[in-house]
Amino acid sequence: QVRFVESGGGSVQAGGSLTLSCEDSRSPDNIGPMAWFRQSPGKEREGVAAIDIDGSTSIANSVRGRFSISHAKTNTKYTMSLLMNNLKPEDTAMYYCAAAPRWVILAHPPKWNTFEYWGQGIPVTVSA
């Protein structure tokens, strides 16, 4: 069973920074590509950033240069992070941690529909 613990969301003024974290309950050996998605009210969910097990990353054009994704692994623990700098009001959304099956190789740009497992979401609000 895939289970995520997401943390780090909140409210910030425009120009500020936040870091989101997602801890995956699975053994790191069973983890494939991971990603962050976001969804604003009235908009479709969009992929923001993805990272493969080898550390290769993809960042969506809408946030490139401001957001970065990383991960940290031990023998028993996997954590993915999203560093968001120079936040804008249009970055306001619910952010979701997601995982693709272990056998998937992250494409560049990612095939966002390969991510099948989802966290509960964490809110990010950016005020002008």
C-alpha positions in Angstrom: 0.0 0.0 0.0 1.3 3.4 -1.0 1.0 6.1 1.6 2.4 9.6 1.7 2.9 12.1 4.4 2.9 15.6 3.0 4.1 18.7 4.9 5.3 22.2 4.5 2.4 24.1 2.9 0.9 27.3 4.2 0.5 31.0 3.4 3.2 33.3 2.2 3.4 36.7 0.5 4.3 37.1 -3.1 8.1 36.8 -3.5 8.4 34.4 -0.6 9.5 30.8 -0.5 8.1 27.5 0.8 9.3 24.0 0.8 7.0 21.0 0.5 8.0 17.6 1.6 6.5 14.1 0.9 7.6 11.1 2.8 6.8 7.8 1.1 6.0 4.8 3.3 7.4 2.2 0.9 10.9 0.8 0.9 13.1 3.0 -1.3 13.8 -0.1 -3.5 10.1 -0.1 -4.5 9.9 3.5 -5.5 9.9 4.8 -9.1 9.3 8.3 -10.4 7.8 10.8 -8.1 6.1 14.1 -8.8 4.3 17.2 -7.5 1.0 18.3 -9.0 -1.2 21.2 -8.2 -4.8 22.2 -8.8 -6.4 25.6 -8.3 -10.2 26.0 -8.1 -11.8 25.8 -11.5 -8.6 24.6 -13.2 -7.3 21.3 -14.2 -4.6 19.5 -12.3 -1.2 20.2 -13.7 2.2 18.5 -13.2 4.7 20.8 -11.6 7.9 18.8 -11.2 9.0 15.2 -11.3 12.1 13.2 -10.3 13.2 9.8 -11.2 14.9 7.3 -9.0 18.3 8.2 -10.4 17.7 11.9 -9.6 16.9 13.2 -13.1 14.3 15.9 -12.9 11.7 17.7 -15.1 10.2 21.1 -14.2 7.1 22.5 -15.8 7.6 25.6 -17.9 5.2 27.6 -15.7 7.5 27.3 -12.7 10.9 26.7 -14.3 13.6 28.9 -12.7 11.6 29.3 -9.5 10.8 25.7 -8.4 13.2 22.8 -7.9 12.6 19.2 -6.9 14.9 16.9 -5.0 14.8 13.7 -3.0 16.7 12.1 -0.1 17.0 8.3 0.3 18.3 6.0 3.0 18.0 2.2 3.2 14.6 2.6 4.8 13.3 6.1 4.1 12.4 8.2 1.0 11.5 11.8 1.1 10.8 14.1 -1.9 10.9 17.9 -1.6 9.7 20.8 -3.7 11.5 24.1 -3.1 9.4 27.0 -4.3 11.0 30.4 -4.6 9.7 33.8 -5.8 6.1 32.6 -5.3 3.3 34.4 -7.1 -0.4 34.6 -6.4 -1.0 32.3 -9.4 0.9 29.6 -7.6 -1.9 29.4 -5.1 -3.3 25.8 -5.3 -3.6 22.5 -3.6 -0.3 20.6 -4.1 -0.2 16.8 -4.4 2.6 14.3 -4.0 2.3 11.5 -6.6 4.1 8.3 -7.6 4.3 6.3 -10.8 4.8 2.5 -10.8 8.3 1.2 -10.1 8.7 0.1 -13.7 8.1 3.5 -15.3 11.1 5.5 -16.6 10.6 9.2 -16.3 10.2 10.8 -19.7 11.3 14.3 -20.5 8.9 16.0 -20.6 7.0 13.7 -18.3 4.0 11.7 -19.2 1.9 13.0 -16.4 -0.8 10.4 -16.7 1.7 7.7 -15.6 1.4 8.9 -12.0 -1.2 6.7 -10.3 -0.7 7.1 -6.6 -1.7 10.3 -4.8 -1.3 12.0 -1.5 -4.1 13.9 0.3 -2.8 17.3 -0.9 -1.5 20.3 1.0 -2.6 23.9 0.5 -0.4 26.7 -0.6 -1.7 30.3 -0.6 0.3 33.2 -2.0 -1.0 36.7 -1.3 -0.2 39.7 -3.4 
